[in-house]
Amino acid sequence: MHIVVVGGGVVGMTTAHELNRRGHQVTVLERHAIAGNETSKGNAAQRSYGVVYPWADPAMVFKALPWLFKQDGPLKLRVPPSVETLKFMFATLRYAWSPGLFGLNRRAMLRLGTLSRERFLALEKELNLAFDGAHQGLLHLASTPEALEGYRATHDLLTELGIPSRLLTPDQVRETEPGMTGDGPLYGALSYETDGTGDCHLFSRELAKACEANGVTIRYNVEAEDLVAGDHKVSAITLRREGGLLETLEADAFVICAGCWSNHLVKPLGLDLPIYPVKGYSLTVPLKDPDHAPASTIHDDNFKVVSTRLGNRLRATGFVELTDFNRDIPEARLATIRKSVESRFPGCADLNAAESWTGFRPMTPDGPAIIGRGPRDNLYLNTGHGTFGWTLSAGSAAVIAQVIDGEEPAVCLDAFRPGRFAE
Ligand SMILES: Cc1cc2nc3c(=O)[nH]c(=O)nc-3n(C[C@H](O)[C@H](O)[C@H](O)COP(=O)(O)OP(=O)(O)OC[C@H]3O[C@@H](n4cnc5c(N)ncnc54)[C@H](O)[C@@H]3O)c2cc1C
């Protein structure tokens, strides 16, 4: 089959790679001049297969409110919020308060995480891509006794699902992360031993090159505008090339992997995808003192900031901000990220010289991504991956390829079904 993939982020590129492996002729449409240049560019770089959880977390609803009023609080909201923001917040509350839903969705995401890890390991063996990738574990630090207590339930759930994790004492944390010499409060950590790291942007670009070498056509600098559809099938897609020229491209099937920008293609066919851009920020900087830097990746629960080692660089990331598509980078956000890094890894890098970035998590109001058949027989969706698209990209690409080929997907996709928002 000739299959068009819309979007050359990490999800589009892994999808293209899976389809190509299966013998399909694949064309990727990407409006940027390179792959992985939107949300996949400056993320926290964690491949956190054991951490994945839904956005609509009932335990977070009341915890999160006071964060709005703290200078360094991880949650920010533009005041007054837009209609889109309010709709997203109310939908989130509805899902958070649906009895049992969080637990079901979390298990579904963890199963997809396990598959994703397997697929990443296979892909890395097959292609040998240079993206500062590693699987050396991930630590969730506990800066209070209550946080450590809370990790016990997660540890039990992971054990039940056969996902390795370990509760660590502060001394064990320092053995695992010897560069962590800062005086930030520490009561222990939950260690996700089989999780990993990697530069999602580099990975997307390297995978794009590998795909092209294997016969995938990647068309950069083109904007996919409309799907041309009858009652049952999509026959073509219209795209705008540089210079404004319009073109119609026919194919046998279409996969939408356009992250935050997916809905405008699908909505005219009768399916509204409530994907909201949840903003975050990152700093990336070469290491000055590698011995005092993270060995792998840590989540500092004190500031909700992630610090990750990427080869000889540090990536530090934080904030969940509801402010629509606003690309401003306020100094106050970067100051909080710097404060967290300095409290854990003082002197590891010159944070004032770091490259700053902002991006938008393509978030669904419940949390699981949208994976499956869309509103026409040959239209498929792999989008809305929110906080965990880098982690789940390899797994979601594998299952959408199975769906397209009419096979039983390797993990149950009920939690990810595209039509659930209308139910
Ligand atoms: C601050 C922050 C930290 C994060 N940390 C992590 C992390 O540690 N681990 C993790 O797993 N995830 C993390 N994420 C989430 C992760 O980055 C995303 O889920 C993932 O990058 C989404 O990939 P994507 O390919 O779906 O979207 P994108 O990377 O946004 O790709 C979509 C692509 O589609 C293209 N496109 C859109 N519309 C069109 C069109 N009409 N025509 C042509 N092209 C189009 C865009 O240009 C873009 O390149 C983080 C996100 C943020 C913001």
The ligand as an SDF file (V2000), in Angstrom:
LIG
                    3D

 53 58  0  0  0  0  0  0  0  0999 V2000
    8.4880   20.3430   28.2220 C   0  0  0  0  0  0  0  0  0  0  0  0
    8.2110   18.9790   27.6650 C   0  0  0  0  0  0  0  0  0  0  0  0
    8.8650   17.8760   28.2110 C   0  0  0  0  0  0  0  0  0  0  0  0
    8.5950   16.5930   27.7230 C   0  0  0  0  0  0  0  0  0  0  0  0
    9.2950   15.5350   28.1990 N   0  0  0  0  0  0  0  0  0  0  0  0
    9.0630   14.2920   27.7140 C   0  0  0  0  0  0  0  0  0  0  0  0
    9.8210   13.1840   28.1690 C   0  0  0  0  0  0  0  0  0  0  0  0
   10.7580   13.3140   28.9420 O   0  0  0  0  0  0  0  0  0  0  0  0
    9.4980   11.9530   27.7130 N   0  0  0  0  0  0  0  0  0  0  0  0
    8.4760   11.7630   26.8300 C   0  0  0  0  0  0  0  0  0  0  0  0
    8.1950   10.6240   26.5020 O   0  0  0  0  0  0  0  0  0  0  0  0
    7.7950   12.8070   26.3130 N   0  0  0  0  0  0  0  0  0  0  0  0
    8.0600   14.0610   26.7400 C   0  0  0  0  0  0  0  0  0  0  0  0
    7.3600   15.1220   26.2640 N   0  0  0  0  0  0  0  0  0  0  0  0
    6.2960   14.8720   25.2970 C   0  0  0  0  0  0  0  0  0  0  0  0
    6.8420   14.5760   23.9110 C   0  0  0  0  0  0  0  0  0  0  0  0
    7.8350   15.5220   23.5660 O   0  0  0  0  0  0  0  0  0  0  0  0
    5.6870   14.6040   22.9120 C   0  0  0  0  0  0  0  0  0  0  0  0
    4.6480   13.7710   23.3410 O   0  0  0  0  0  0  0  0  0  0  0  0
    6.1530   14.1310   21.5320 C   0  0  0  0  0  0  0  0  0  0  0  0
    7.2590   14.8840   21.0980 O   0  0  0  0  0  0  0  0  0  0  0  0
    5.0180   14.2490   20.5340 C   0  0  0  0  0  0  0  0  0  0  0  0
    5.5210   13.8500   19.2930 O   0  0  0  0  0  0  0  0  0  0  0  0
    4.6420   14.0150   17.9920 P   0  0  0  0  0  0  0  0  0  0  0  0
    5.4250   13.4760   16.8820 O   0  0  0  0  0  0  0  0  0  0  0  0
    3.2730   13.4790   18.2450 O   0  0  0  0  0  0  0  0  0  0  0  0
    4.4230   15.5970   17.8900 O   0  0  0  0  0  0  0  0  0  0  0  0
    5.4210   16.6900   17.2750 P   0  0  0  0  0  0  0  0  0  0  0  0
    6.8100   16.4390   17.6730 O   0  0  0  0  0  0  0  0  0  0  0  0
    4.8410   18.0250   17.5820 O   0  0  0  0  0  0  0  0  0  0  0  0
    5.3280   16.3920   15.7300 O   0  0  0  0  0  0  0  0  0  0  0  0
    4.1950   16.7300   14.9600 C   0  0  0  0  0  0  0  0  0  0  0  0
    4.7390   17.1570   13.6130 C   0  0  0  0  0  0  0  0  0  0  0  0
    3.6660   17.3360   12.7240 O   0  0  0  0  0  0  0  0  0  0  0  0
    3.9840   18.4550   11.9040 C   0  0  0  0  0  0  0  0  0  0  0  0
    2.7170   18.9440   11.3890 N   0  0  0  0  0  0  0  0  0  0  0  0
    1.6320   19.3110   12.0990 C   0  0  0  0  0  0  0  0  0  0  0  0
    0.6280   19.6620   11.2860 N   0  0  0  0  0  0  0  0  0  0  0  0
    1.1050   19.5310   10.0200 C   0  0  0  0  0  0  0  0  0  0  0  0
    0.5340   19.7560    8.7540 C   0  0  0  0  0  0  0  0  0  0  0  0
   -0.7210   20.1800    8.6040 N   0  0  0  0  0  0  0  0  0  0  0  0
    1.3070   19.5370    7.6540 N   0  0  0  0  0  0  0  0  0  0  0  0
    2.5980   19.1190    7.7860 C   0  0  0  0  0  0  0  0  0  0  0  0
    3.1800   18.8790    8.9700 N   0  0  0  0  0  0  0  0  0  0  0  0
    2.4320   19.0840   10.0750 C   0  0  0  0  0  0  0  0  0  0  0  0
    4.6560   19.4160   12.8600 C   0  0  0  0  0  0  0  0  0  0  0  0
    5.4540   20.3670   12.1650 O   0  0  0  0  0  0  0  0  0  0  0  0
    5.4700   18.4800   13.7170 C   0  0  0  0  0  0  0  0  0  0  0  0
    6.7930   18.3040   13.2440 O   0  0  0  0  0  0  0  0  0  0  0  0
    7.6250   16.4170   26.7010 C   0  0  0  0  0  0  0  0  0  0  0  0
    7.0080   17.5330   26.1390 C   0  0  0  0  0  0  0  0  0  0  0  0
    7.2960   18.8160   26.6110 C   0  0  0  0  0  0  0  0  0  0  0  0
    6.6400   19.9940   25.9820 C   0  0  0  0  0  0  0  0  0  0  0  0
  1  2  1  0
  2  3  1  0
  2 52  2  0
  3  4  2  0
  4  5  1  0
  4 50  1  0
  5  6  2  0
  6  7  1  0
  6 13  1  0
  7  8  2  0
  7  9  1  0
  9 10  1  0
 10 11  2  0
 10 12  1  0
 12 13  2  0
 13 14  1  0
 14 15  1  0
 14 50  1  0
 15 16  1  0
 16 17  1  0
 16 18  1  0
 18 19  1  0
 18 20  1  0
 20 21  1  0
 20 22  1  0
 22 23  1  0
 23 24  1  0
 24 25  2  0
 24 26  1  0
 24 27  1  0
 27 28  1  0
 28 29  2  0
 28 30  1  0
 28 31  1  0
 31 32  1  0
 32 33  1  0
 33 34  1  0
 33 48  1  0
 34 35  1  0
 35 36  1  0
 35 46  1  0
 36 37  1  0
 36 45  1  0
 37 38  2  0
 38 39  1  0
 39 40  1  0
 39 45  2  0
 40 41  1  0
 40 42  2  0
 42 43  1  0
 43 44  2  0
 44 45  1  0
 46 47  1  0
 46 48  1  0
 48 49  1  0
 50 51  2  0
 51 52  1  0
 52 53  1  0
M  END
$$$$
